[in-house]
């Protein structure tokens, strides 16, 4: 089965850029017509879809975050990356990478000075 693992800093200062990487095992990010997603869960709130990148490399973002979000991929490393710029404490959340029914374990990101 597909396995996903998030990695990146757990603490980011306000106004900086959050950068997370999802490493994929037992599946190709260029195959199977999959959409590789980033999803987050702020404390005390529900899941929020941030965006995804498809098997062609086309990206889709949630409108409220689109101006600050960039998702890219490294096909050689079978990884995809989330960058969220100009972060504020409201971006504090557990960030997950996801494809189909498969989820990473999630990584806590706190935005604080």
Order of alpha helices (4+ residues) and beta strands (2+ residues): beta-beta-beta-beta-beta-beta-beta-beta-beta-beta-beta
